[in-house]
Amino acid sequence: MTLEEAVAKVQQDTGGKILSADPRKFGRRTEYRIKVLTPEGHVRTISISSDAPRAGTDKHPAGNGAGKKEKH
C-alpha cells in the first residue's frame, strides 16, 4: 500500500479532512501515520502498515501459493 492509497482509505473510512500524512520506517516495515479531522471536529491519528491489504484486492494475490494449481 502506498502513502496515497493509505490517505484515500482513511479519508473514505472517516469522511474527514486529512491534516497530515507521514511515513515512518521500522526496519524493513513502513507505517503511515495519518492525522485526520473528523466531521465531528475531533483530530485522530490513524496508523496503517504499508503491508495492509489494498482496497479492492484479493486476499490471495498471485504468487503467494494460494492459487488453484494442483500440487503433486
Distance bins in CASP14 RR format, pairs under 12 A and 6 or more apart:
PFRMAT RR
TARGET T0000
AUTHOR 0000-0000-0000
RMODE 2
METHOD distances of the structure
MODEL  1
1 7 0 0 0 0 0 1 0 0 0 0 0
1 8 0 0 0 0 1 0 0 0 0 0 0
1 9 1 0 0 1 0 0 0 0 0 0 0
1 10 0 0 0 0 0 1 0 0 0 0 0
1 23 0 0 0 0 0 1 0 0 0 0 0
1 29 0 0 0 0 0 1 0 0 0 0 0
1 30 0 0 0 0 1 0 0 0 0 0 0
1 31 0 0 0 0 0 1 0 0 0 0 0
1 32 1 0 0 1 0 0 0 0 0 0 0
1 34 0 0 0 0 0 1 0 0 0 0 0
1 48 1 0 0 1 0 0 0 0 0 0 0
1 49 1 0 0 1 0 0 0 0 0 0 0
1 50 1 0 1 0 0 0 0 0 0 0 0
1 51 1 0 0 1 0 0 0 0 0 0 0
1 52 1 0 1 0 0 0 0 0 0 0 0
1 53 1 0 0 1 0 0 0 0 0 0 0
1 54 1 0 1 0 0 0 0 0 0 0 0
1 55 0 0 0 0 1 0 0 0 0 0 0
1 56 0 0 0 0 0 1 0 0 0 0 0
1 57 0 0 0 0 1 0 0 0 0 0 0
2 8 0 0 0 0 1 0 0 0 0 0 0
2 9 0 0 0 0 0 1 0 0 0 0 0
2 21 0 0 0 0 0 1 0 0 0 0 0
2 23 0 0 0 0 1 0 0 0 0 0 0
2 30 0 0 0 0 1 0 0 0 0 0 0
2 32 0 0 0 0 1 0 0 0 0 0 0
2 48 0 0 0 0 0 1 0 0 0 0 0
2 50 1 0 0 1 0 0 0 0 0 0 0
2 51 0 0 0 0 0 1 0 0 0 0 0
2 52 0 0 0 0 0 1 0 0 0 0 0
2 54 0 0 0 0 1 0 0 0 0 0 0
2 55 0 0 0 0 0 1 0 0 0 0 0
3 9 0 0 0 0 0 1 0 0 0 0 0
3 10 0 0 0 0 0 1 0 0 0 0 0
3 18 0 0 0 0 0 1 0 0 0 0 0
3 20 0 0 0 0 0 1 0 0 0 0 0
3 21 1 0 1 0 0 0 0 0 0 0 0
3 22 0 0 0 0 1 0 0 0 0 0 0
3 23 1 0 1 0 0 0 0 0 0 0 0
3 24 0 0 0 0 0 1 0 0 0 0 0
3 30 0 0 0 0 1 0 0 0 0 0 0
3 31 0 0 0 0 0 1 0 0 0 0 0
3 32 1 0 1 0 0 0 0 0 0 0 0
3 33 0 0 0 0 0 1 0 0 0 0 0
3 34 0 0 0 0 1 0 0 0 0 0 0
3 48 0 0 0 0 1 0 0 0 0 0 0
3 49 0 0 0 0 0 1 0 0 0 0 0
3 50 0 0 0 0 1 0 0 0 0 0 0
3 52 0 0 0 0 0 1 0 0 0 0 0
4 10 0 0 0 0 0 1 0 0 0 0 0
4 11 0 0 0 0 0 1 0 0 0 0 0
4 18 0 0 0 0 0 1 0 0 0 0 0
4 21 0 0 0 0 1 0 0 0 0 0 0
4 23 0 0 0 0 0 1 0 0 0 0 0
4 32 0 0 0 0 1 0 0 0 0 0 0
4 34 0 0 0 0 0 1 0 0 0 0 0
4 48 0 0 0 0 0 1 0 0 0 0 0
4 50 0 0 0 0 0 1 0 0 0 0 0
4 54 0 0 0 0 0 1 0 0 0 0 0
4 55 0 0 0 0 0 1 0 0 0 0 0
5 11 0 0 0 0 0 1 0 0 0 0 0
5 12 0 0 0 0 0 1 0 0 0 0 0
5 21 0 0 0 0 0 1 0 0 0 0 0
5 32 0 0 0 0 1 0 0 0 0 0 0
5 34 0 0 0 0 0 1 0 0 0 0 0
5 48 0 0 0 0 1 0 0 0 0 0 0
5 49 0 0 0 0 0 1 0 0 0 0 0
5 50 0 0 0 0 1 0 0 0 0 0 0
5 52 0 0 0 0 1 0 0 0 0 0 0
5 53 0 0 0 0 0 1 0 0 0 0 0
5 54 1 0 1 0 0 0 0 0 0 0 0
5 55 1 0 0 1 0 0 0 0 0 0 0
5 56 0 0 0 0 0 1 0 0 0 0 0
5 57 0 0 0 0 0 1 0 0 0 0 0
6 12 0 0 0 0 0 1 0 0 0 0 0
6 13 0 0 0 0 0 1 0 0 0 0 0
6 18 0 0 0 0 0 1 0 0 0 0 0
6 21 1 0 0 1 0 0 0 0 0 0 0
6 22 0 0 0 0 0 1 0 0 0 0 0
6 23 0 0 0 0 1 0 0 0 0 0 0
6 24 0 0 0 0 0 1 0 0 0 0 0
6 30 0 0 0 0 1 0 0 0 0 0 0
6 31 0 0 0 0 1 0 0 0 0 0 0
6 32 1 0 1 0 0 0 0 0 0 0 0
6 33 0 0 0 0 1 0 0 0 0 0 0
6 34 1 0 0 1 0 0 0 0 0 0 0
6 36 0 0 0 0 0 1 0 0 0 0 0
6 46 0 0 0 0 1 0 0 0 0 0 0
6 47 0 0 0 0 1 0 0 0 0 0 0
6 48 1 0 1 0 0 0 0 0 0 0 0
6 49 0 0 0 0 1 0 0 0 0 0 0
6 50 1 0 0 1 0 0 0 0 0 0 0
6 51 0 0 0 0 0 1 0 0 0 0 0
6 52 1 0 0 1 0 0 0 0 0 0 0
6 53 0 0 0 0 0 1 0 0 0 0 0
6 54 0 0 0 0 1 0 0 0 0 0 0
6 55 0 0 0 0 0 1 0 0 0 0 0
7 13 0 0 0 0 0 1 0 0 0 0 0
7 14 0 0 0 0 0 1 0 0 0 0 0
7 16 0 0 0 0 0 1 0 0 0 0 0
7 17 0 0 0 0 0 1 0 0 0 0 0
7 18 1 0 1 0 0 0 0 0 0 0 0
7 19 0 0 0 0 0 1 0 0 0 0 0
7 20 0 0 0 0 1 0 0 0 0 0 0
7 21 1 0 1 0 0 0 0 0 0 0 0
7 22 0 0 0 0 0 1 0 0 0 0 0
7 23 0 0 0 0 0 1 0 0 0 0 0
7 32 1 0 0 1 0 0 0 0 0 0 0
7 33 0 0 0 0 0 1 0 0 0 0 0
7 34 1 0 0 1 0 0 0 0 0 0 0
7 35 0 0 0 0 0 1 0 0 0 0 0
7 36 0 0 0 0 1 0 0 0 0 0 0
7 46 0 0 0 0 0 1 0 0 0 0 0
7 48 0 0 0 0 1 0 0 0 0 0 0
7 55 0 0 0 0 0 1 0 0 0 0 0
8 14 0 0 0 0 0 1 0 0 0 0 0
8 15 0 0 0 0 0 1 0 0 0 0 0
8 16 0 0 0 0 0 1 0 0 0 0 0
8 18 0 0 0 0 1 0 0 0 0 0 0
8 21 0 0 0 0 0 1 0 0 0 0 0
8 32 0 0 0 0 0 1 0 0 0 0 0
8 34 0 0 0 0 0 1 0 0 0 0 0
8 36 0 0 0 0 0 1 0 0 0 0 0
8 48 0 0 0 0 0 1 0 0 0 0 0
8 54 0 0 0 0 0 1 0 0 0 0 0
8 55 1 0 0 1 0 0 0 0 0 0 0
8 56 0 0 0 0 0 1 0 0 0 0 0
9 15 0 0 0 0 0 1 0 0 0 0 0
9 18 0 0 0 0 0 1 0 0 0 0 0
9 21 0 0 0 0 0 1 0 0 0 0 0
9 32 0 0 0 0 1 0 0 0 0 0 0
9 34 0 0 0 0 1 0 0 0 0 0 0
9 36 0 0 0 0 0 1 0 0 0 0 0
9 46 0 0 0 0 1 0 0 0 0 0 0
9 48 1 0 0 1 0 0 0 0 0 0 0
9 49 0 0 0 0 0 1 0 0 0 0 0
9 50 0 0 0 0 0 1 0 0 0 0 0
9 52 0 0 0 0 1 0 0 0 0 0 0
9 53 0 0 0 0 1 0 0 0 0 0 0
9 54 0 0 0 0 1 0 0 0 0 0 0
9 55 1 0 1 0 0 0 0 0 0 0 0
9 56 0 0 0 0 0 1 0 0 0 0 0
9 57 0 0 0 0 0 1 0 0 0 0 0
10 16 0 0 0 0 1 0 0 0 0 0 0
10 17 0 0 0 0 0 1 0 0 0 0 0
10 18 1 0 0 1 0 0 0 0 0 0 0
10 19 0 0 0 0 0 1 0 0 0 0 0
10 20 0 0 0 0 0 1 0 0 0 0 0
10 21 0 0 0 0 1 0 0 0 0 0 0
10 32 0 0 0 0 1 0 0 0 0 0 0
10 33 0 0 0 0 0 1 0 0 0 0 0
10 34 1 0 1 0 0 0 0 0 0 0 0
10 35 0 0 0 0 1 0 0 0 0 0 0
10 36 1 0 1 0 0 0 0 0 0 0 0
10 37 0 0 0 0 0 1 0 0 0 0 0
10 38 0 0 0 0 0 1 0 0 0 0 0
10 44 0 0 0 0 1 0 0 0 0 0 0
10 45 0 0 0 0 0 1 0 0 0 0 0
10 46 1 0 1 0 0 0 0 0 0 0 0
10 47 0 0 0 0 1 0 0 0 0 0 0
10 48 1 0 0 1 0 0 0 0 0 0 0
10 52 0 0 0 0 0 1 0 0 0 0 0
10 55 0 0 0 0 0 1 0 0 0 0 0
11 17 1 0 0 1 0 0 0 0 0 0 0
11 18 1 0 1 0 0 0 0 0 0 0 0
11 19 0 0 0 0 0 1 0 0 0 0 0
11 21 0 0 0 0 1 0 0 0 0 0 0
11 34 0 0 0 0 1 0 0 0 0 0 0
11 35 0 0 0 0 0 1 0 0 0 0 0
11 36 1 0 0 1 0 0 0 0 0 0 0
11 37 0 0 0 0 0 1 0 0 0 0 0
11 38 0 0 0 0 0 1 0 0 0 0 0
11 39 0 0 0 0 0 1 0 0 0 0 0
11 44 0 0 0 0 0 1 0 0 0 0 0
11 46 0 0 0 0 0 1 0 0 0 0 0
11 48 0 0 0 0 0 1 0 0 0 0 0
11 55 0 0 0 0 0 1 0 0 0 0 0
12 18 0 0 0 0 0 1 0 0 0 0 0
12 34 0 0 0 0 0 1 0 0 0 0 0
12 36 0 0 0 0 0 1 0 0 0 0 0
12 46 0 0 0 0 0 1 0 0 0 0 0
12 55 1 0 0 1 0 0 0 0 0 0 0
12 56 0 0 0 0 0 1 0 0 0 0 0
13 34 0 0 0 0 0 1 0 0 0 0 0
13 36 0 0 0 0 1 0 0 0 0 0 0
13 38 0 0 0 0 0 1 0 0 0 0 0
13 44 0 0 0 0 0 1 0 0 0 0 0
13 46 0 0 0 0 1 0 0 0 0 0 0
13 48 0 0 0 0 1 0 0 0 0 0 0
13 52 0 0 0 0 0 1 0 0 0 0 0
13 55 0 0 0 0 1 0 0 0 0 0 0
14 34 0 0 0 0 1 0 0 0 0 0 0
14 35 0 0 0 0 0 1 0 0 0 0 0
14 36 1 0 1 0 0 0 0 0 0 0 0
14 37 0 0 0 0 1 0 0 0 0 0 0
14 38 1 0 1 0 0 0 0 0 0 0 0
14 39 1 0 0 1 0 0 0 0 0 0 0
14 40 0 0 0 0 1 0 0 0 0 0 0
14 41 0 0 0 0 0 1 0 0 0 0 0
14 42 0 0 0 0 1 0 0 0 0 0 0
14 43 0 0 0 0 0 1 0 0 0 0 0
14 44 1 0 0 1 0 0 0 0 0 0 0
14 45 0 0 0 0 0 1 0 0 0 0 0
14 46 1 0 0 1 0 0 0 0 0 0 0
15 36 0 0 0 0 1 0 0 0 0 0 0
15 37 0 0 0 0 1 0 0 0 0 0 0
15 38 1 0 0 1 0 0 0 0 0 0 0
15 39 1 0 0 1 0 0 0 0 0 0 0
15 40 0 0 0 0 0 1 0 0 0 0 0
15 41 0 0 0 0 0 1 0 0 0 0 0
15 44 0 0 0 0 0 1 0 0 0 0 0
15 46 0 0 0 0 0 1 0 0 0 0 0
16 34 0 0 0 0 0 1 0 0 0 0 0
16 35 0 0 0 0 0 1 0 0 0 0 0
16 36 1 0 1 0 0 0 0 0 0 0 0
16 37 1 0 1 0 0 0 0 0 0 0 0
16 38 1 0 1 0 0 0 0 0 0 0 0
16 39 1 0 1 0 0 0 0 0 0 0 0
16 40 0 0 0 0 1 0 0 0 0 0 0
16 41 0 0 0 0 1 0 0 0 0 0 0
16 42 0 0 0 0 1 0 0 0 0 0 0
16 43 0 0 0 0 0 1 0 0 0 0 0
16 44 0 0 0 0 1 0 0 0 0 0 0
16 46 0 0 0 0 0 1 0 0 0 0 0
17 34 0 0 0 0 0 1 0 0 0 0 0
17 35 0 0 0 0 1 0 0 0 0 0 0
17 36 1 0 0 1 0 0 0 0 0 0 0
17 37 1 0 1 0 0 0 0 0 0 0 0
17 38 0 0 0 0 1 0 0 0 0 0 0
17 39 0 0 0 0 1 0 0 0 0 0 0
17 40 0 0 0 0 0 1 0 0 0 0 0
17 41 0 0 0 0 1 0 0 0 0 0 0
17 42 0 0 0 0 0 1 0 0 0 0 0
17 43 0 0 0 0 1 0 0 0 0 0 0
17 44 0 0 0 0 0 1 0 0 0 0 0
18 32 0 0 0 0 0 1 0 0 0 0 0
18 33 0 0 0 0 0 1 0 0 0 0 0
18 34 1 0 0 1 0 0 0 0 0 0 0
18 35 1 0 0 1 0 0 0 0 0 0 0
18 36 1 0 1 0 0 0 0 0 0 0 0
18 37 0 0 0 0 1 0 0 0 0 0 0
18 38 0 0 0 0 0 1 0 0 0 0 0
18 43 0 0 0 0 0 1 0 0 0 0 0
18 44 0 0 0 0 0 1 0 0 0 0 0
18 45 0 0 0 0 0 1 0 0 0 0 0
18 46 0 0 0 0 0 1 0 0 0 0 0
19 33 0 0 0 0 0 1 0 0 0 0 0
19 34 0 0 0 0 1 0 0 0 0 0 0
19 35 1 0 1 0 0 0 0 0 0 0 0
19 36 1 0 0 1 0 0 0 0 0 0 0
19 37 1 0 1 0 0 0 0 0 0 0 0
19 38 0 0 0 0 0 1 0 0 0 0 0
19 41 0 0 0 0 0 1 0 0 0 0 0
19 42 0 0 0 0 0 1 0 0 0 0 0
19 43 1 0 0 1 0 0 0 0 0 0 0
19 44 0 0 0 0 1 0 0 0 0 0 0
19 45 0 0 0 0 1 0 0 0 0 0 0
19 46 0 0 0 0 0 1 0 0 0 0 0
20 32 0 0 0 0 0 1 0 0 0 0 0
20 33 0 0 0 0 1 0 0 0 0 0 0
20 34 1 0 0 1 0 0 0 0 0 0 0
20 35 1 0 1 0 0 0 0 0 0 0 0
20 36 0 0 0 0 1 0 0 0 0 0 0
20 37 0 0 0 0 0 1 0 0 0 0 0
20 43 0 0 0 0 0 1 0 0 0 0 0
20 44 0 0 0 0 0 1 0 0 0 0 0
20 45 0 0 0 0 1 0 0 0 0 0 0
20 46 0 0 0 0 0 1 0 0 0 0 0
21 31 0 0 0 0 0 1 0 0 0 0 0
21 32 1 0 0 1 0 0 0 0 0 0 0
21 33 1 0 0 1 0 0 0 0 0 0 0
21 34 1 0 1 0 0 0 0 0 0 0 0
21 35 1 0 0 1 0 0 0 0 0 0 0
21 36 0 0 0 0 1 0 0 0 0 0 0
21 45 0 0 0 0 0 1 0 0 0 0 0
21 46 0 0 0 0 1 0 0 0 0 0 0
21 47 0 0 0 0 0 1 0 0 0 0 0
21 48 0 0 0 0 1 0 0 0 0 0 0
22 30 0 0 0 0 0 1 0 0 0 0 0
22 31 0 0 0 0 1 0 0 0 0 0 0
22 32 1 0 0 1 0 0 0 0 0 0 0
22 33 1 0 1 0 0 0 0 0 0 0 0
22 34 1 0 0 1 0 0 0 0 0 0 0
22 35 0 0 0 0 1 0 0 0 0 0 0
22 45 0 0 0 0 1 0 0 0 0 0 0
22 46 0 0 0 0 0 1 0 0 0 0 0
22 47 0 0 0 0 0 1 0 0 0 0 0
22 48 0 0 0 0 0 1 0 0 0 0 0
23 29 0 0 0 0 0 1 0 0 0 0 0
23 30 1 0 1 0 0 0 0 0 0 0 0
23 31 1 0 0 1 0 0 0 0 0 0 0
23 32 1 0 1 0 0 0 0 0 0 0 0
23 33 1 0 0 1 0 0 0 0 0 0 0
23 34 0 0 0 0 0 1 0 0 0 0 0
23 47 0 0 0 0 0 1 0 0 0 0 0
23 48 0 0 0 0 0 1 0 0 0 0 0
23 49 0 0 0 0 0 1 0 0 0 0 0
23 50 1 0 0 1 0 0 0 0 0 0 0
24 30 1 0 0 1 0 0 0 0 0 0 0
24 31 1 0 1 0 0 0 0 0 0 0 0
24 32 1 0 0 1 0 0 0 0 0 0 0
24 33 1 0 1 0 0 0 0 0 0 0 0
24 34 0 0 0 0 0 1 0 0 0 0 0
24 45 0 0 0 0 0 1 0 0 0 0 0
24 47 0 0 0 0 1 0 0 0 0 0 0
24 48 0 0 0 0 0 1 0 0 0 0 0
24 49 0 0 0 0 0 1 0 0 0 0 0
24 50 0 0 0 0 1 0 0 0 0 0 0
25 31 0 0 0 0 1 0 0 0 0 0 0
25 32 0 0 0 0 0 1 0 0 0 0 0
25 33 0 0 0 0 0 1 0 0 0 0 0
25 49 0 0 0 0 0 1 0 0 0 0 0
25 50 0 0 0 0 1 0 0 0 0 0 0
26 32 0 0 0 0 0 1 0 0 0 0 0
26 33 0 0 0 0 0 1 0 0 0 0 0
26 47 0 0 0 0 0 1 0 0 0 0 0
26 49 0 0 0 0 1 0 0 0 0 0 0
26 50 0 0 0 0 0 1 0 0 0 0 0
26 51 0 0 0 0 0 1 0 0 0 0 0
27 50 0 0 0 0 0 1 0 0 0 0 0
28 49 0 0 0 0 0 1 0 0 0 0 0
28 50 0 0 0 0 1 0 0 0 0 0 0
28 51 0 0 0 0 1 0 0 0 0 0 0
29 47 0 0 0 0 0 1 0 0 0 0 0
29 48 0 0 0 0 0 1 0 0 0 0 0
29 49 1 0 0 1 0 0 0 0 0 0 0
29 50 1 0 0 1 0 0 0 0 0 0 0
29 51 1 0 0 1 0 0 0 0 0 0 0
29 52 0 0 0 0 0 1 0 0 0 0 0
30 47 0 0 0 0 0 1 0 0 0 0 0
30 48 0 0 0 0 1 0 0 0 0 0 0
30 49 1 0 0 1 0 0 0 0 0 0 0
30 50 1 0 1 0 0 0 0 0 0 0 0
30 51 0 0 0 0 1 0 0 0 0 0 0
30 52 0 0 0 0 0 1 0 0 0 0 0
31 45 0 0 0 0 0 1 0 0 0 0 0
31 46 0 0 0 0 0 1 0 0 0 0 0
31 47 1 0 1 0 0 0 0 0 0 0 0
31 48 1 0 0 1 0 0 0 0 0 0 0
31 49 1 0 1 0 0 0 0 0 0 0 0
31 50 1 0 0 1 0 0 0 0 0 0 0
31 51 0 0 0 0 1 0 0 0 0 0 0
31 52 0 0 0 0 1 0 0 0 0 0 0
32 45 0 0 0 0 0 1 0 0 0 0 0
32 46 0 0 0 0 1 0 0 0 0 0 0
32 47 1 0 0 1 0 0 0 0 0 0 0
32 48 1 0 1 0 0 0 0 0 0 0 0
32 49 1 0 0 1 0 0 0 0 0 0 0
32 50 1 0 0 1 0 0 0 0 0 0 0
32 51 0 0 0 0 0 1 0 0 0 0 0
32 52 0 0 0 0 1 0 0 0 0 0 0
33 44 0 0 0 0 0 1 0 0 0 0 0
33 45 1 0 1 0 0 0 0 0 0 0 0
33 46 1 0 0 1 0 0 0 0 0 0 0
33 47 1 0 1 0 0 0 0 0 0 0 0
33 48 0 0 0 0 1 0 0 0 0 0 0
33 49 0 0 0 0 0 1 0 0 0 0 0
33 50 0 0 0 0 0 1 0 0 0 0 0
34 43 0 0 0 0 0 1 0 0 0 0 0
34 44 0 0 0 0 1 0 0 0 0 0 0
34 45 1 0 0 1 0 0 0 0 0 0 0
34 46 1 0 1 0 0 0 0 0 0 0 0
34 47 1 0 0 1 0 0 0 0 0 0 0
34 48 1 0 0 1 0 0 0 0 0 0 0
34 52 0 0 0 0 0 1 0 0 0 0 0
35 42 0 0 0 0 0 1 0 0 0 0 0
35 43 1 0 0 1 0 0 0 0 0 0 0
35 44 1 0 0 1 0 0 0 0 0 0 0
35 45 1 0 1 0 0 0 0 0 0 0 0
35 46 1 0 0 1 0 0 0 0 0 0 0
35 47 0 0 0 0 0 1 0 0 0 0 0
36 42 0 0 0 0 1 0 0 0 0 0 0
36 43 1 0 0 1 0 0 0 0 0 0 0
36 44 1 0 1 0 0 0 0 0 0 0 0
36 45 1 0 0 1 0 0 0 0 0 0 0
36 46 1 0 0 1 0 0 0 0 0 0 0
36 47 0 0 0 0 0 1 0 0 0 0 0
36 48 0 0 0 0 0 1 0 0 0 0 0
37 43 1 0 1 0 0 0 0 0 0 0 0
37 44 0 0 0 0 1 0 0 0 0 0 0
37 45 0 0 0 0 0 1 0 0 0 0 0
37 46 0 0 0 0 0 1 0 0 0 0 0
38 44 1 0 0 1 0 0 0 0 0 0 0
38 45 0 0 0 0 0 1 0 0 0 0 0
38 46 0 0 0 0 0 1 0 0 0 0 0
46 52 0 0 0 0 0 1 0 0 0 0 0
48 54 0 0 0 0 0 1 0 0 0 0 0
48 55 0 0 0 0 0 1 0 0 0 0 0
51 61 0 0 0 0 0 1 0 0 0 0 0
53 59 1 0 0 1 0 0 0 0 0 0 0
53 60 0 0 0 0 0 1 0 0 0 0 0
53 61 0 0 0 0 1 0 0 0 0 0 0
54 61 0 0 0 0 1 0 0 0 0 0 0
57 64 0 0 0 0 0 1 0 0 0 0 0
58 64 0 0 0 0 0 1 0 0 0 0 0
58 66 0 0 0 0 1 0 0 0 0 0 0
58 67 0 0 0 0 1 0 0 0 0 0 0
59 66 1 0 0 1 0 0 0 0 0 0 0
59 67 0 0 0 0 0 1 0 0 0 0 0
60 66 1 1 0 0 0 0 0 0 0 0 0
60 67 1 0 0 1 0 0 0 0 0 0 0
60 68 0 0 0 0 1 0 0 0 0 0 0
61 67 0 0 0 0 1 0 0 0 0 0 0
62 68 0 0 0 0 0 1 0 0 0 0 0
62 69 0 0 0 0 0 1 0 0 0 0 0
63 69 0 0 0 0 0 1 0 0 0 0 0
65 71 0 0 0 0 1 0 0 0 0 0 0
END
